Amino acid sequence: MQEVIPGVFQLSRWWDQADLGSNVYLISVGDELMLVDTGFKGRESLIMKRVCRLGYSPSSITTIIITHHHPDHVGGLAGLVEITKARVIAHAADAPFIDGRMPQPGPSRPGWLRAAAHPFNRMFATRPVHVDIEVVDGDELPLAGGIRILHTPGHTPGSICVFLRRSEAVFTGDLLAQRFGLKWPSIPFTADVSQLRRSVRKLAGHEFQSACFGHGSPIRAKADVRVRRFAGIPASAPALPGSRDY
């Protein structure tokens, strides 16, 4: 575990996320605790051990935010909700995949991989969980000192980035990965690559200091500059109006 910035803990191992499947973050503001994503199913007890090691009780977790519906981010959700009784927040476009109205789609491309993986999709099926709060682009939530939702579709229809006002940090889900530099997420599991690229440019139009990724290590300072460079946007380009109002 590591404290990425004050009050934000990355519960997965720093060198890889193989133990949980993806990065899982704990946000602590006063007595309020939130999780961002939940890793693969079966990792719930491991997550709870790490939460308790930090001195918190499972019942202190009041909210779980899901950045997108893929099994490595939502697999542990059902078990963690049973343990913590936390409310669940996710984008409206991904809610049907989380609550069971739609099945997990598996890889999107290439066609041969999608066909080959289809018989195994059931292995990665997640237990349906009701989404208590369905968010959309621009929503402001009175949590953890203020949270703003940025809809960044492409990897999935309802992928979101979560801005944490008090620390100028963003949780990107799988919009980008960070392993020895910024990377694209898994393209075979990306629903719409063109839309993904537009969403990266959308994120690049905002200002933030730190970035916490679904896969890979965080960037603690001047993360927006790195994202702009990756997106091919000049560092001198003005940020979007209101980009700091999160």
Stockholm file with secondary structure:
# STOCKHOLM 1.0

chainA/1-246         MQEVIPGVFQLSRWWDQADLGSNVYLISVGDELMLVDTGFKGRESLIMKRVCRLGYSPSSITTIIITHHHPDHVGGLAGLVEITKARVIAHAADAPFIDGRMPQPGPSRPGWLRAAAHPFNRMFATRPVHVDIEVVDGDELPLAGGIRILHTPGHTPGSICVFLRRSEAVFTGDLLAQRFGLKWPSIPFTADVSQLRRSVRKLAGHEFQSACFGHGSPIRAKADVRVRRFAGIPASAPALPGSRDY
#=GR chainA/1-246 SS CEEEETTEEECSCSSCCTTTSSCCEEEEETTEEEEECCCSTTCHHHHHHHHHHTTCCGGGEEEEECSCCCHHHHTTHHHHHHHHCCEEEEETTTHHHHTTSSCCCCCCSSHHHHHHHGGGGGGGCCCCCCCSEEECTTCEECSTTCEEEEECCSSSTTCEEEEEGGGTEEEEETSCEESSSEECCCGGGCSCHHHHHHHHHHHHTSCCSEEEESSBCCBCSSHHHHHHHHHTCCTTSCCCTTTTCC
#=GC SS_cons         CEEEETTEEECSCSSCCTTTSSCCEEEEETTEEEEECCCSTTCHHHHHHHHHHTTCCGGGEEEEECSCCCHHHHTTHHHHHHHHCCEEEEETTTHHHHTTSSCCCCCCSSHHHHHHHGGGGGGGCCCCCCCSEEECTTCEECSTTCEEEEECCSSSTTCEEEEEGGGTEEEEETSCEESSSEECCCGGGCSCHHHHHHHHHHHHTSCCSEEEESSBCCBCSSHHHHHHHHHTCCTTSCCCTTTTCC
//
